[in-house]
Amino acid sequence: MSTDHFHGVFPYIVSPITPAGDIIEDVLTRLCDDLIKAGVHGLTPLGSTGEFAYLSWTQRRRIVEVVIAAAAGRVPVIAGVASTTIDDATRQAREFENLGCDGILAILEAYFPISEDGVYHYFKAIADSVSLPVVLYTNPNFQRSDLSLPTIERLSHVANIGYIKDASFNTGRLLSIINRVEGRMQVFAASSHIPACVMMIGGVGWMAGPACLAPAQSVELYELCRSGDWQTAMERQRRLWGLNQAFARYNLAACIKGGLQLQGYPVGDPLEPQTPLSEQGKEEVGRALRAIGAL
């Protein structure tokens, strides 16, 4: 599989887990297969929607194994690596490379504040530990230590760090990143950025949990952007924005899992102490899905 250029729609895959902690492998496999049939350009297990922070290493490893097997080489699999230490993060990255994933989504977890140099060395160490392309993931809404623009620029000179997924809700920051890295790094957005606008300023796609629920609609939007049909793209973008508005009012993993349950995927509830989507939330997400033809 060619991984020279990741682009397009990469859903952040949910982690279907039973109350006993077992992976619901048949449901995960079916979801991955259906997403690929809907035209997505890749799969990303262990992103934020995958609840990586709530999973054991055994669960994380098995989820990546199942997604790689389900993809069967049809689309690239970019597996999330997250830790508070460099030693553990590099171990995860090497293990996922050995399992056969096509890229690494590098996430920094932190309890104590970390210096700019510490942040740089964490991500560089992950990149140095594998031969795979690495995607930096920054989400200041959930992370204690963020990637600053100078650190992003510095990391853009590491040979196999070729991408960044920025979920900062700030499209101007994305343009600043694009200007600073001067083509050495490509930008993926989150769906909350209004991805059509991100594509217009030079993004290459988006990695997002909502794409699990609206894969065909997300792919259609991406293709319209690629073709330069901005008028139609913005019409589709306005319709999809209603789904993001519903998600903004509830726990993200609960929304995605609740929506998938409405679509017939018994993925289970978010891992405790998170709470499942309320009945009101299910009604709201259901209305948003019906409005875009996804339910």
C-alpha positions as CSV (number, residue, x, y, z in Angstrom):
1,M,0.0,0.0,0.0
2,S,1.3,3.4,-0.9
3,T,1.5,5.8,2.0
4,D,3.3,8.6,0.1
5,H,0.4,10.9,0.5
6,F,-2.4,10.5,3.1
7,H,-5.4,12.5,2.1
8,G,-9.2,12.6,2.4
9,V,-11.6,11.4,5.0
10,F,-10.1,9.3,7.9
11,P,-12.8,8.4,10.5
12,Y,-11.7,8.1,14.1
13,I,-13.0,4.6,14.7
14,V,-14.9,3.9,17.9
15,S,-13.8,1.2,20.2
16,P,-16.7,-1.3,20.7
17,I,-16.2,-2.8,24.2
18,T,-18.5,-5.0,26.3
19,P,-19.1,-4.2,30.0
20,A,-16.6,-7.0,30.8
21,G,-13.9,-5.2,28.8
22,D,-13.9,-7.4,25.7
23,I,-13.6,-6.0,22.2
24,I,-16.7,-6.6,20.1
25,E,-14.7,-7.7,17.2
26,D,-17.5,-8.6,14.7
27,V,-19.1,-5.2,15.1
28,L,-15.8,-3.4,14.7
29,T,-15.0,-5.4,11.6
30,R,-18.4,-4.7,10.1
31,L,-18.1,-1.0,10.8
32,C,-14.6,-0.8,9.2
33,D,-15.8,-2.7,6.1
34,D,-18.9,-0.5,5.7
35,L,-16.8,2.7,6.1
36,I,-14.4,1.5,3.4
37,K,-17.4,0.6,1.1
38,A,-18.7,4.1,1.7
39,G,-15.5,5.5,0.2
40,V,-13.4,6.7,3.1
41,H,-9.7,7.1,2.4
42,G,-8.3,5.6,5.6
43,L,-9.1,4.4,9.1
44,T,-7.8,5.8,12.4
45,P,-8.2,3.6,15.4
46,L,-7.3,5.0,18.9
47,G,-8.1,8.6,18.1
48,S,-10.1,10.7,20.6
49,T,-13.4,9.1,19.5
50,G,-11.7,5.7,20.1
51,E,-11.5,6.5,23.8
52,F,-7.8,5.7,23.9
53,A,-7.3,7.3,27.3
54,Y,-9.8,4.8,28.8
55,L,-8.3,1.6,27.3
56,S,-5.7,-0.8,28.5
57,W,-2.7,-1.6,26.4
58,T,-4.1,-5.1,25.7
59,Q,-7.4,-3.5,24.4
60,R,-5.5,-0.9,22.3
61,R,-3.4,-3.5,20.7
62,R,-6.3,-5.8,19.8
63,I,-8.3,-3.0,18.4
64,V,-5.5,-2.1,16.0
65,E,-5.1,-5.7,15.0
66,V,-8.8,-6.0,14.2
67,V,-8.9,-2.8,12.2
68,I,-5.8,-3.8,10.2
69,A,-7.4,-7.2,9.4
70,A,-10.7,-5.5,8.4
71,A,-9.0,-3.0,6.2
72,A,-7.1,-5.9,4.4
73,G,-4.9,-3.4,2.6
74,R,-7.7,-1.5,0.9
75,V,-7.1,1.7,2.8
76,P,-4.3,2.9,5.1
77,V,-4.6,2.4,8.8
78,I,-3.1,5.1,11.0
79,A,-3.0,3.9,14.6
80,G,-3.0,6.3,17.6
81,V,-0.1,6.2,20.0
82,A,-0.6,8.1,23.3
83,S,1.4,8.1,26.5
84,T,2.9,10.3,29.2
85,T,6.4,8.9,28.6
86,I,8.7,8.6,25.6
87,D,9.7,5.0,26.5
88,D,6.1,3.8,26.4
89,A,5.1,5.8,23.4
90,T,8.0,4.5,21.3
91,R,7.2,0.9,22.4
92,Q,3.6,1.3,21.3
93,A,4.7,2.8,17.9
94,R,7.1,0.0,17.2
95,E,4.5,-2.6,18.1
96,F,1.9,-1.1,15.8
97,E,4.4,-0.9,13.0
98,N,5.1,-4.6,13.5
99,L,1.4,-5.3,13.4
100,G,1.3,-3.8,9.9
101,C,-0.3,-0.4,10.3
102,D,0.5,2.2,7.7
103,G,1.1,5.3,9.8
104,I,1.2,6.6,13.4
105,L,-1.1,9.2,14.9
106,A,1.1,10.7,17.7
107,I,-0.6,12.0,20.8
108,L,0.9,13.5,23.9
109,E,-0.7,12.9,27.3
110,A,0.5,14.9,30.2
111,Y,-0.1,15.5,33.9
112,F,2.6,17.9,34.8
113,P,3.4,20.8,32.4
114,I,6.0,20.0,29.7
115,S,8.6,22.4,28.2
116,E,8.7,23.2,24.5
117,D,11.9,21.0,24.2
118,G,10.1,18.2,26.1
119,V,7.2,18.3,23.6
120,Y,9.5,18.3,20.7
121,H,11.6,15.4,21.9
122,Y,8.5,13.3,22.6
123,F,7.2,13.6,19.1
124,K,10.6,13.3,17.5
125,A,11.3,10.1,19.5
126,I,8.1,8.5,18.2
127,A,9.1,9.4,14.6
128,D,12.6,8.1,15.1
129,S,11.3,4.8,16.5
130,V,9.5,3.8,13.3
131,S,9.9,3.9,9.5
132,L,6.2,4.9,9.1
133,P,4.7,8.3,8.3
134,V,3.8,10.1,11.5
135,V,0.8,12.4,11.9
136,L,1.0,14.9,14.9
137,Y,-2.3,15.3,16.8
138,T,-3.0,18.4,18.7
139,N,-6.2,19.0,20.6
140,P,-5.8,21.8,23.2
141,N,-9.4,21.3,24.3
142,F,-8.4,17.9,25.9
143,Q,-4.7,18.1,26.3
144,R,-2.6,19.7,29.0
145,S,0.4,20.3,26.8
146,D,-0.2,21.6,23.3
147,L,2.0,22.0,20.2
148,S,3.0,25.6,19.7
149,L,3.7,27.0,16.2
150,P,7.5,27.1,16.7
151,T,7.5,23.5,17.9
152,I,5.3,22.4,14.9
153,E,7.7,24.2,12.5
154,R,10.7,22.5,14.2
155,L,9.0,19.1,13.9
156,S,8.2,19.7,10.3
157,H,12.0,19.2,9.6
158,V,11.8,15.6,10.9
159,A,11.8,13.4,7.7
160,N,8.8,11.1,8.5
161,I,6.6,13.7,10.3
162,G,4.6,14.7,7.2
163,Y,1.2,15.5,8.7
164,I,-0.6,17.3,11.5
165,K,-4.2,16.9,12.6
166,D,-5.2,20.1,14.4
167,A,-8.4,20.1,16.4
168,S,-8.0,23.6,18.0
169,F,-11.3,25.0,16.6
170,N,-9.2,27.7,15.0
171,T,-9.0,27.8,11.2
172,G,-6.6,30.8,11.4
173,R,-4.2,28.7,13.3
174,L,-4.3,26.1,10.5
175,L,-3.4,28.7,8.0
176,S,-0.5,29.8,10.2
177,I,0.7,26.2,10.4
178,I,0.5,25.9,6.6
179,N,2.5,29.1,6.2
180,R,5.1,28.1,8.8
181,V,5.8,24.6,7.5
182,E,6.2,25.6,3.9
183,G,5.0,22.4,2.4
184,R,7.0,20.0,4.6
185,M,3.9,19.0,6.5
186,Q,0.3,18.6,5.3
187,V,-2.7,19.6,7.4
188,F,-5.7,17.5,8.4
189,A,-8.6,19.3,10.0
190,A,-11.3,18.2,12.5
191,S,-14.9,18.3,11.2
192,S,-15.5,21.1,13.8
193,H,-13.3,23.4,11.7
194,I,-15.8,23.4,8.8
195,P,-13.6,21.2,6.6
196,A,-14.6,22.7,3.3
197,C,-13.0,26.0,4.5
198,V,-9.9,24.1,5.6
199,M,-9.7,22.4,2.1
200,M,-9.9,25.9,0.5
201,I,-6.9,27.2,2.4
202,G,-4.7,24.1,1.6
203,G,-5.8,21.3,3.9
204,V,-5.6,17.7,2.6
205,G,-8.7,16.3,4.4
206,W,-10.0,15.7,7.9
207,M,-9.7,13.1,10.6
208,A,-12.9,13.0,12.7
209,G,-15.3,10.9,14.7
210,P,-18.4,12.2,13.0
211,A,-17.2,10.6,9.7
212,C,-18.0,7.2,11.3
213,L,-21.7,8.3,11.2
214,A,-21.7,10.1,7.9
215,P,-19.0,8.5,5.8
216,A,-20.7,8.9,2.4
217,Q,-21.6,12.5,3.0
218,S,-18.1,13.3,4.2
219,V,-16.5,11.7,1.2
220,E,-18.9,13.6,-1.1
221,L,-17.9,16.9,0.6
222,Y,-14.3,16.0,0.2
223,E,-14.6,15.2,-3.5
224,L,-16.6,18.4,-4.2
225,C,-13.7,20.4,-2.5
226,R,-11.1,18.5,-4.6
227,S,-13.0,19.3,-7.8
228,G,-13.2,23.0,-6.9
229,D,-17.0,23.0,-6.8
230,W,-17.1,25.3,-3.8
231,Q,-20.7,26.5,-4.1
232,T,-22.0,22.9,-3.9
233,A,-19.4,22.0,-1.3
234,M,-20.6,24.8,1.0
235,E,-24.2,23.7,0.6
236,R,-23.2,20.2,1.7
237,Q,-21.1,21.7,4.5
238,R,-24.0,23.7,5.9
239,R,-26.1,20.5,6.1
240,L,-23.3,18.6,7.9
241,W,-22.8,21.4,10.4
242,G,-26.0,20.4,12.1
243,L,-24.4,17.1,13.1
244,N,-21.5,18.9,14.7
245,Q,-23.8,21.3,16.6
246,A,-25.5,18.3,18.1
247,F,-22.2,16.8,19.1
248,A,-21.1,20.0,20.8
249,R,-23.8,19.6,23.4
250,Y,-22.8,16.1,24.5
251,N,-19.8,13.8,25.2
252,L,-18.2,13.1,21.8
253,A,-17.7,9.4,22.3
254,A,-21.2,9.0,23.6
255,C,-22.6,10.9,20.6
256,I,-20.7,8.7,18.1
257,K,-21.5,5.4,19.8
258,G,-25.2,6.5,20.4
259,G,-25.5,7.4,16.7
260,L,-23.9,4.2,15.6
261,Q,-26.4,2.3,17.7
262,L,-29.2,4.1,16.0
263,Q,-27.7,3.0,12.7
264,G,-27.7,-0.6,13.8
265,Y,-24.1,-1.1,15.1
266,P,-24.2,-2.4,18.7
267,V,-20.9,-0.8,19.7
268,G,-21.7,-0.5,23.4
269,D,-21.6,2.5,25.6
270,P,-18.7,4.8,26.4
271,L,-16.4,3.4,29.0
272,E,-17.1,4.5,32.6
273,P,-17.1,6.9,34.2
274,Q,-18.3,8.5,31.0
275,T,-22.1,8.3,30.6
276,P,-24.1,7.0,27.6
277,L,-26.0,9.4,25.4
278,S,-29.2,10.5,27.0
279,E,-32.6,9.9,25.5
280,Q,-32.8,13.6,24.6
281,G,-29.3,13.3,23.0
282,K,-30.3,10.3,21.0
283,E,-33.3,12.2,19.7
284,E,-31.2,15.2,18.7
285,V,-28.4,13.1,17.1
286,G,-31.1,11.1,15.3
287,R,-32.7,14.2,13.9
288,A,-29.3,15.5,12.7
289,L,-28.6,12.1,11.0
290,R,-31.9,12.0,9.3
291,A,-31.5,15.6,8.0
292,I,-28.4,14.5,6.1
293,G,-29.7,11.1,5.0
294,A,-27.6,9.1,7.3
295,L,-30.4,7.4,9.2
